[in-house]
Amino acid sequence: MKIEIIGFPMFYGCDRPGVEFGPDKLREVGLVDLFKKNNEYVIDRGNIEVDQVDPSKKYASHTSMKYLTEVVSGNERLAETVQNAIQEGNLPFVVGGDHSLGLGSLAGVKSATEEDFAVIWIDAHADLNITETSPSGNIHGMPLGASAGLGDELLTELYVKGQKVKPENIYILGLRSVDEGEEVIIKEHGIHTWRMTDIRERGMEKAIQELLHKISESGIQHIHLSYDIDSLDARHVPGTGTPVEDGLEFEESKQLVSSIIGTGLVKSIDFVEFNPITDRNNLTLNSSVSMLETFSEALGRINS
């Protein structure tokens, strides 16, 4: 399977400049070669075009959601690119940029396949907010909720009409910062979660066993894996949108990613929220490269 690397240089979803430089910074330190080391076929599709707008106009198209027009237009372009990659039999590996890109990734997956698919969301945050529950108006906190059909139609209807993923097919791991409205959504819609307190209490190996058992029981044959580097403990990733303490350690994160990819069901991937501007002493850059090596090696084992 060919891997298509797709850059999404956007900060509008998190309203914190710098993360838009993530894709090209990772390319500078050998992103493409890192994947070629373990995978025979790797294509760099370059970056998705993102419309530019002055920050003073962040509320120009909505009273509470920031940069709505720009987030939607960029994600429409991303969705088309992801759809084309999957339909050509390739694996889209989307590099952000902020996690609002989940809107486009999941819309592209939905458009490319008639089957139900699962979303495994590795993140400190649930990203299930809707307009009414979001305390910030930042759309990077809404992509999973919108993809499940919740919230404003301008997000839920993006690229493909209707729900992209069923709530019962959503699995979130690494949670430790959840807004009150998101807690209600998790409970009401039966979304599967493994919080850091669960992982600390029962161990990562047990969490992985539970996750893979649920995936197997569902009969799902396509997993979309969305990885936010803020799932790692804050001391490893100072250069990210919202660092949170008490997160995953490297070995836990690598074990989790390798096990998920090892199912052979992962057919689309996001890697998001690296901000080189707010990084300190290249800590986040090095953490990102270390995790990307894990993705590359795990995909290489599947493709060999």
N, C-alpha and C positions, 0 to 999 in steps of 0.2 A: 504493500500500500504506500503510495506517495504521500508525503507530509507537505502540506502547503502552509508556509508561515505567512501570516497576514497581520500587519501592524495596524493598530487603531489609536492614532495619536490625539486623544481627546482628554481634556481636563474638565469640560463643562459639567459632567455628571457629578463630580465631587467638589467643584468650585474651589479648587486649590491648585494653582498653576504649578507645572513641573512634571506631572505624571505624563503629559503628552510627549515628553522627550524619552520616555521609557523604551519604546520599541527600537529607536535608532541607537540609543546608548547600549542596549543589549547587542545590537548588531555590531557595534564598534568593538566589543570585546569577544566577538566570535560566535554569536548565536547560531548562525547558519552552519558553520563548520562543526559546532558542537553536535548538531543533529546529524550531519553527514557522517560523523565519526562512527555512529551506530546504526545508521539507516541508509540504505542504498539510494533511495530516491527522495530528494528534498528540493522543494521549489520555494523561493522567496517571492511572494506576490507584491512586495512593497507595502506601502501604507494606503489605507482607505482615505479618501479625501474628506476633510472636515472643514465645514464652512467657518470662516472667522468672523467674530463679532466683538465689539467693544464691551468690556465688563459692565459699563454703565447701562447696557441694554439687556442685562441678564433676565429681567422680568418683562421684556417687551412683548412676549407672546403668551404669558400666563401670569396671573397675580401671585402664585405661590411656587410653582415649579420653575426652577432656574434653567435658562438656556434651552427651553423646550424645543423650539424649532430646530436648533442646531443639533441637539441630541437625536431627535427623530430623523432628520435628513442623513446624518452620518450613519445611523444604525440601519436605515433602509439600504444604503450602499453596502454596508457590511453583510446584511442578510442575503443580498443577491450573490455576493462573493462566496459566502459559506455554502449557500445552496448549490452553486455551480461546482464547488470543490467536491461536495458529497456526491452529486450526480455523476461526476467524472470518476468516482471510485476512490477519491483521495480523502485524507484526513486533514481538515482545517485546524490549524493551531494558531489561535488568535492571541496576539500579544498586545496588552494595553500599556498605557491608557487606563482610565477608570472603569469600574465594574458596570457602568451603564451599558457597556458593550454587550452585556448578557442579553439585552433586548434584541439586538441584531443577530447574535449567534443563535439564540433559540428560535427566532423567527425563521432563520435560514435553514436550520435543522428541520423544523416543522414543514417547511415548504418542499424540502428535498425528499421526505419520506412519508409514506402513507401510514406507517406503523406508529404506535405509541412508543415513546422513548422515556428513559429515566434521566433525571438531572441530579448529579452529585455535586453539591455546592460546599466546597471547603473554605470556610470563612469564619472570622470572628463575629460577623454580623449576619442577620437573617436576610436582609435585602428584600423584605416582604412588605415594606411600607406602601401605602397608597397616599394620595394627595392629602386626605383628611388626617392621617396618622403621622405623617412625616414632620418631625420637629425642625428640620432644616430646609426642606424644599429641594434637597440635592437628589437628583434622579438616580445616582449610583446606589441609593438605598431602596430603589423600587423595582429593579429589573425582574427579580424572581416573582414578586407579587403580580406585576403586570403580565408576565408570561403565563401565570396561572389563571389569567383572566380577571384579575382584581384591579380596580381603580379606574383611572381616566381612560376613556376610549382612544385618545390620541396615542397612548402607550399600548393598550391591550390589543388594538387593531393594527399595530405596526406591521407592515409588509404582508402579513397573512391575517385574514379575518378570523377572529375568535381565539379561543384558548390554545396556547402552544403546548403546554404540558399539564397533565392532570396533577392536582395537589398530592394525591396518593403516590405519585411517582417521583416526588421530590425528597431528597435525602440531604440533610445539612449536617456537617461535622465541624467541630471546633468552636461552636457558639459560646460566647461569653459576654456579648453586648447586644441586648435585644430590647427594642422599644416596647412600650406597653401595648400599643396597637398591634404590633407584630405578634406578641404573645397570644392575643385573642385570635388572630388569623391561624397561627400554628395549631391551637386547640380546636378551633371550629372546623378546620379543613383537614385535620389528620395528617399533617406534615411530619415526616420522620426526622427526628433530631437527635444528635449526640453532642451534648454540651461538654465543655471542658471538665466540668465537675463529674460527668458520667465517665469520661475517659480516664480521669485521675482515679476515680473510685474502682473501676472495673478493668482498666488497662486498654491499650490500643488494640492488642490482639483480639480481645473479646469484642470490641467495637467493630473491628473489621469482619469478624465472623458473623456478627448480627447483621451488618450491612449486606454482605454478600449473600447471606441466607434469604434476606428479604428480596433482593434483586432476583435471585434464582426462583423464588416462589412466584414472583410477578410474571415470569416468562418473557421479560423485556430482552430484546436483542440489540438495542442501541443505547449506549450510555453517553450523555454529554457531561464531561468533567470540567467544572469551572473552579479554578484555583486562585484564591486571593492571597497574596503574600502576607496580609495582616493576620492570617490564620496562625502564622508563626508568632512566638513570643515577642513582645515589643522590643526587647533588647537586641534581637537579631535583625529587626527591620525598622529602624528609625525613619527611613525614607519611604513612607507609605502614607496613604490618605488618612487613616485613623488607626494608629498603633494601639494595641490593647495588651495589657499585661496578662500573665498566666496562660499563655498560649502554647501551641505545639512546639516541641523540640524537634531538631532536625531529623533524628532517627525515627521519631514517631511519624513525622510528615512523610518521610521517604518510604517508610513501611506502608503507610496508607496509600500513597500514590501508586507505588509498585504493585500492590495487591489489586487495586482497582483496574489498572491497565492490564494486569496479568489475566483478567477474565477474558480478554480478547473481545470484549463488547464495546470498548471505548472507541467511538468513531468521530468525535469532535471534542476540542479542548480549548479552554480559555486560560490565560495566565495574566493576571492583572495587578494594578495598583503600585507598581514600582515607580517611585518619584526620585530621580537622580538629583534634583535641586535641593531637596530637604534631607538627602542622605548625609551620614556622618562617617568620615574615614572609609568610605566604600563598603560599610557594613552591609547595607541592603543590596548593593550590587553583588557582592560576594555571596550573600544568601540566595539571591535570585539565580545566579549562575549555578550554585550548588544544587538547587532544586531542579533547574532546567536539565542538568546532567542526569538526574534521576528520571525525568520524563523521557529523555533521549534513550537512555539505557533500557528502560522498561518497554518502550515502543520498539526498540531494536530487537529485543527478545521475541516479541510478538511477530515481527516482520521477517525474522530469520528462517 
